[in-house]
Amino acid sequence: MIETPNFTLLGETTHFPDVVHCETFLARAPTHKWIIPTHRHAQMAQLFEITSGTVLAKIDDATINLSDGDFLYVPAQCVHGFDVAPHTDGKIMSFPQPILTSIGPTSNALPSALDQFFSGKVMPQLASLTNTLSETLNTSQMFRQQIAVGLAHAVLGTIASLAPSTQFMPSDPRLADFDAFILQHQKLGLSATDYAALLGVSTGHLSRLCRDATGRGAGAYIERSTMNEACRLLAFTRMPVAEVGYQFGYSDPSYFSKRFRAARGQTPTQYRTAFAS
């Protein structure tokens, strides 16, 4: 069995070079003779924006034809490759996982939207944001990285709003209330039973609502929100790892590290180091 290559950027296995990376098809595709072999990125999502030419994208078991004015969003761990028509141009924007998980306010709907691949038309708002982000990354201005992170969040939020709605919108309005309660109380370490009581439903019913909408039970749904917010604190504050855990009701730092590693595939310290490197 041939293993699918796992890269940061295509063909590169070193640390990610910037808070966000932007390049063009003309800069990358000709070196591969316009055929990008199938690969995946373990900790990075990508946005492909076609300004001229055509691309045949192969994603998992699907194929998508892209042309002028189209975009394609590909989440982390999604196997993909491209047949690019010669002289095709456009942007390739790469977002490391800490950028995605640090978008706030915390919402389970947004990461669910960004967990799927999908394509669409580049609307003026999206084009303006990606152009500004690309221009910012090409400068050496003061606070360049902070500006880039803010713009990246705006790009990703806009992309999420264009995702197929049936894939991520709560199937029951009580899930929107659940999200609001999690955001309000997540630092108390409340259980699924506690949240069910706040919503006026049984724990089993709350789990069914979560599973119907996301495939996850209530406990996993809560933990995902918690870990998303923990990622934001690890990436953008100097708060000690133990204190981050305390913020979410983990009195034992080693248990917090264990749960974080189970959710993210690396320890909190490794996550912070990878983001800062």
Residue pairs with C-beta under 8 A, 6 or more apart in sequence:
4 38
4 39
4 40
4 79
5 37
5 38
5 39
5 40
6 39
6 40
6 41
6 42
7 13
7 39
7 40
7 41
8 14
8 15
8 16
8 41
8 43
8 44
9 16
9 17
9 21
9 94
10 28
10 32
10 36
10 39
15 274
15 277
16 43
16 44
16 94
16 96
16 274
16 277
18 137
18 145
18 148
19 96
19 99
19 145
19 148
19 149
19 152
20 93
20 94
20 95
20 96
20 99
20 133
20 137
20 148
20 149
20 152
21 93
21 94
21 137
22 91
22 92
22 93
22 94
22 133
22 134
22 137
23 91
23 92
24 89
24 90
24 91
24 92
25 50
25 53
25 55
25 84
25 88
25 89
25 90
25 92
26 87
26 88
26 89
28 36
28 92
29 36
29 82
29 84
29 88
34 83
34 84
34 85
34 86
34 88
35 81
35 82
35 83
35 84
36 81
36 82
36 83
36 84
37 81
38 58
38 79
38 80
38 81
39 79
39 80
39 81
40 76
40 77
40 78
40 79
40 80
41 76
41 77
41 94
42 76
42 77
42 265
43 76
43 96
43 97
43 274
44 76
44 94
44 95
44 96
44 97
45 73
45 74
45 75
45 76
45 94
45 95
45 97
45 100
45 114
45 156
46 73
46 74
46 92
46 93
46 94
46 95
47 71
47 72
47 73
47 74
47 91
47 92
47 93
47 95
47 130
47 155
47 159
48 55
48 57
48 66
48 71
48 72
48 73
48 74
48 90
48 91
48 92
48 93
49 70
49 71
49 90
49 91
49 92
49 93
49 122
49 127
49 130
50 66
50 67
50 68
50 69
50 70
50 71
50 88
50 89
50 90
51 68
51 69
51 89
51 90
51 91
52 68
52 87
52 88
52 89
52 90
53 67
53 68
53 84
53 85
53 86
53 87
53 88
53 89
53 90
54 65
54 66
54 67
54 84
54 85
54 88
55 65
55 66
55 67
55 72
55 82
55 83
55 84
55 85
55 88
56 63
56 64
56 65
56 66
56 82
56 83
57 63
57 64
57 65
57 66
57 72
57 80
57 81
57 82
57 119
58 80
58 81
58 82
58 83
59 72
59 74
59 78
59 79
59 80
59 117
60 78
60 79
60 80
60 117
62 117
64 72
64 119
66 72
66 119
69 121
69 122
70 119
70 120
70 121
70 122
71 119
71 120
71 121
71 122
71 126
71 159
72 117
72 118
72 119
73 114
73 117
73 118
73 119
73 159
73 163
74 80
74 117
75 114
75 115
75 116
75 117
76 97
78 117
80 117
91 130
91 134
93 130
93 133
93 134
93 155
95 152
95 156
96 274
96 275
97 231
97 264
98 231
98 234
98 235
98 271
98 274
98 275
99 149
99 152
99 153
99 156
100 111
100 114
100 156
101 111
101 227
101 228
101 231
101 232
101 235
101 264
102 149
102 153
102 228
102 231
102 232
102 235
102 236
103 110
103 153
103 156
103 157
103 232
104 229
104 232
105 183
106 179
106 182
106 183
106 186
106 225
106 228
106 229
106 232
107 179
107 183
108 175
108 179
108 182
108 214
108 221
108 224
108 225
109 168
109 169
109 170
109 179
110 157
110 160
110 168
111 224
111 228
112 167
112 168
112 213
112 214
113 160
113 161
113 163
113 167
113 168
114 156
114 159
114 160
114 163
116 163
116 164
116 167
116 168
118 162
118 163
118 164
120 162
122 130
123 162
125 158
126 155
126 158
126 159
126 162
129 151
129 154
129 155
129 158
130 155
132 151
133 148
133 151
133 152
133 155
136 144
136 147
136 148
136 151
137 144
137 148
141 147
149 236
160 168
170 176
170 179
170 213
171 209
171 212
171 213
172 209
172 212
172 213
174 199
174 201
174 209
175 209
175 210
175 213
177 199
178 195
178 199
178 206
178 209
178 210
178 221
179 225
181 195
181 198
181 199
182 195
182 222
182 225
182 226
183 225
185 194
185 195
185 198
186 222
186 225
186 226
186 229
186 248
187 247
187 248
187 249
188 249
189 248
189 249
189 250
190 222
190 249
191 219
191 222
192 203
192 206
192 207
192 217
192 218
192 219
192 222
193 203
195 206
195 218
195 222
196 202
196 203
196 205
196 206
196 218
199 206
201 209
203 218
206 218
207 217
207 218
207 219
209 218
210 216
210 217
210 218
210 220
210 221
211 217
214 221
216 224
223 259
223 263
224 263
226 248
227 259
227 260
227 263
227 264
229 248
230 244
230 245
230 247
230 248
230 260
230 268
231 264
231 271
233 239
233 244
233 247
234 241
234 244
234 268
234 271
234 272
234 275
235 271
235 272
235 275
239 247
241 253
241 256
241 257
241 268
241 269
241 272
242 253
242 256
244 256
244 268
245 251
245 252
245 253
245 255
245 256
245 257
245 268
248 256
250 256
250 259
256 268
257 267
257 268
257 269
260 267
260 268
260 271
261 267
264 271
266 274
